[in-house]
Amino acid sequence: MAGVFEEVPGGGAAVVLDEVEIAILRSLAVQLLELVGPGDQPAAGEDPLAALFAEGPSEAPADPALARLFPDGYGDPQADPEDAHEREVRANSAEFRRFTENDLRDRKREDALAVVRSLDSLATAGERGAVLKLADDECKRWLGTLNDLRLTIGTRLEVTDEDENGELYRLPDSDPRKPMVMAYLWLGALQESLVETLMP
């Protein structure tokens, strides 16, 4: 999977993807949508404006991948929860989460949906693959989703900074984690190439 994003004259980016790459990216984006959740829709007859001001959760998600996608705004997860200062910091973090997480979830959903739709708009990839062209605003949505996918897969693989060139990257083909590691590395290359196209 050697396709990487390249700059398009006049703005935006393009990448050549084969059918397998399209299927993998679409599947991962759909799984991300399922992980993030469908979002709260106003009930029939309910004021849709009220839904805009609905408060979100105050507790961090229990799923480690979701906790990585929606981290606490303040505090040190390793700090002593009995410390008076830390309790105050955690209370502030909970308050911050109540008023920001719903919007963040909406944005992540919209970005992932944009990725799925752009992949669905591609004509069937032939032997040479299909060319995906993105405008500047689409590039930002793709960048957000690629980042979210890497964070999610990295959390599932328990990747740490110390793993950068560690044994995780030298797994034998028989290891069941190998496909996830390959996807993680490929998404990283896509993300890096897309960032480079957006730099002045």
Order of alpha helices (4+ residues) and beta strands (2+ residues): beta-beta-alpha-alpha-alpha-alpha-beta-alpha-alpha
